[in-house]
Amino acid sequence: MSENLWLALEIGNSRLHWALFRGEKLSKTWDSDYLPIAVIDQLAQYQSLEDFLLKIFPSSPPSPPSPSSPPPPLLLSSVVPSQTEIWQTYYQVRVITLDQVPLKGIYPTLGIDRALSLYGAGSTLGFPMLVIDAGTALTFTGADKHQNLVGGAILPGFHLQLASLTQKTAQLPFVETRNTKSLPQRFALNTEEAMQSGVIYTLLAGIKDFVEAWWCNFPDSKVAIKGGDRTLVVNYMKSQYPEIAARLIVEPNLIFWGMRSLFFL
């Protein structure tokens, strides 16, 4: 295939996350909704790479190096078993399983997304490595210099904590975190800001605590952060804990780095 074109697909809990590679070079990333099984069945049947990319791109597909090339091979990672099953019909699919990730000491229920992100970060930036995923859940996952899994932690993220307060109480309103660099007033004078203050300041303190505990054990370790709330977290950390924020490596594509490392392993 021209330029060794291939696709990486991360199936998340609500969306598909795509990456297009040309050899080892990450060319483009994008998100899309789940595709109907009928569309997935058709993808491998396209004779034109151009037609294929038009189908999976929501808008502005890249120009393929050779439009007449066949559809590219697909490396797939999934946390949704039902979605994994329907993608098996794609003719050149390779599903990544936990046992394929070359980290030592992995436990059976470790999320494949956490394992791949940690391996991608460590294999690219160096071990030891701690990865923070600021998504629906806020997770910490770390490995030492020998690529042994040290462990991690999982807690509800910003939006999930605020949503749970609304859903599980009778009178608390729905509140969104503010996408801004400025922190809310800590001792708030209204309910919405009090909810924001409680969630934001305790989560930031938790991140500080975990990162400092990690650096106590691995002083020279890098710390990378990904996830949909990564910018929000880093902006808040810059205001509250600038010394820690200055050492955070912001990289949304860690899982694709991990998939790339496995593709060429």
Phi, psi and omega in degrees: 000138182302128178061016178052054181288132176209162183244145169243136181229121172256119177268110179268184184290339182225344185216169173259134179244121189246153170218137176251123180248145167244097189067232179270355183273124175284114187270319185197148173232153177196166178243153175212165173289165172303145178262141176298151182300327179297322178291319180298319178299329183278336190303315183286351182270350179293131178277339183252127176298326179298316178296321180299311181294326177298328183284323185264345176272131176292330178194156175048061177295151179290157176279120181291150180296330178216099185303336181276356179295153178287165177304147187279160173296156186232125173258126191235135172234136186215143171250010181236098185305323181295325177287322178303317183298316185286339178280353178295342181285345178291135195286336181237049183263140172235116181270123180278128176247164188300325182291349179273346181278118188281052169257147181265146175077022179290135176267154192299332184262008176297132180297136180298329178293320178293317181295315181293320179296318179294316180294319179297316179294314183291318182290337180266317186257344179109144173263152001292159185211138170241130178247129173254126175249108182263077179242214176305313168257148175260118183237153173236132180217126186226152176223152181274186186292342179264013180065027172275131176294120177277323179135196182185198182206156179225133174213163179296141178280183183308303188292324180293321178294316179295319180296322181293325176297320179291316186285330187256006176232159187277329191236000180279136185279169172283130183225135174259148170291147183272129179278076185215161178281341185271137178283151175289164175297131185294310179260092191280158180246012171211164189295315183298315180290329177295321176294315177300314182300312182300314183289312187293311184292324179288324177293318178297320178296323178294317177299314178303315183296314181293317181295316180294323177295322178295315181292336174297322180273328183225077189301329184263007184289144170277154177232121181249147181231136179226186175102161185298334180259015185300318181293318178300313181298312183296320178298316178294320179295326177298324179285320188265318184224072187299329181294322178287316181302324182295339182260356180281134177260113182271118182209106183287346190254026183302319182295325177289328173300317179296318179293322176299317181298322179286326181298324183254014181290000000 
